[in-house]
């Protein structure tokens, strides 16, 4: 008898581990030359090691979260931390956002399917991960078609790509390690992705 598909929570955990590695935390075996992680917090969640985007960066994240995390997000430039990466298989990209002023606030990771050249103007499947950094909770859209995004702009620039677009999800994101849920409103985002995968 053929085994069934992997459970959604397992796929979500895999995605989360990949995201943490993208933030430079050396939790995935086989990612070479990453620095050692900082000491763990009391929740067991290690803070991401990425910096504020910088004044005039053009980066932003706007939208609302409902449910177990109630928050209006209006982050931009040096008011937020941001990072990005191409997926190792070069079949997608990830953008990472968090508030620069709230170390325990949520961290959001937007994953888009498709190469930078394929993305502009298309609606594509997306994955959204929300990490409640202060409480060690993870919420993920899972492997099904729950979230979609449209990249209005993917502009090549020195060393990478500037990416801008919108993301929306049909329903709540389940908590990976508990019974909770977070429902995101439409998110508007802009960030930068280096030209090489990590």
PyMOL commands that set and color helices and strands:
alter all, ss='L'
color gray80, all
select helices_A, chain A and resi 8-22+77-79+116-119
alter helices_A, ss='H'
color red, helices_A
select strands_A, chain A and resi 60-67+71-76+80-86+92-99+106-113+123-132+137-140+147-157+160-169+173-175+181-184+187-194
alter strands_A, ss='S'
color yellow, strands_A
deselect
rebuild
show_as cartoon
